[in-house]
Amino acid sequence: MHAFLAACTDVSVDVRSPYQFQRASQGMQDQNMISDGDRLDIYELLARHFYALDGLNQIVTGSAARNWAETFTVNGSFRLERSDKTTVVELSGRDNLEQLFSKFTDIETTRHWTNGLIIQPVSDVLVKAGCYIIALDIGKNPSPTIRSGTYSDTITKVDGKWLYDHRCLTLDPASPAG
């Protein structure tokens, strides 16, 4: 019985994330990996970005415009383009982004739903990411889709905090706003 107990307690557990395990099993180096904590921080960045964009301040208090702008690096940029890559708007710098936010006329009646976030590490302080987006007009019942598309992001870790360095929303060809 003691041999059985000894065998059971001599078990090592692999605590790598599924992504890290897959990369390791494919012979890829972990030197450019980000931690699971970093991944959670990037998910929170996405949530804070859209929480501010929807003008919500029950949890994240303060100016929604400033909160949205602060999800970007100091010189971060935002680009909105149609499916044919025609630029609708492109700005950089937090102050400019905060001013852009003030021109959004549908903050109080829009809810953004994201899905399919993918995070591809480039280094331990830089990732490429993207997700799907659907924006609904919650001022109407039923709530119609007013925008849909995909985000392509460059996210960097600055002073221990993940922020958008570049964020591009490409509207779908049949998006109502496209």
ABEGO torsion letter per residue (X at the ends): XAAAAAAAAABBBBABBAAAAAAAAAGBBAAABBBAAAAAAAAAAAAAAAAAAAGBAAABBEBAAAAAAAABBAABBBBBBBAAGBBABBBBEAAAAAAAAAABAAAAABBBBBBGBBBBBABAABBBBBBBBBBBBAABOBBBBABBEBBBBBBBBBGGBBBBABBBBBBBAABAAX
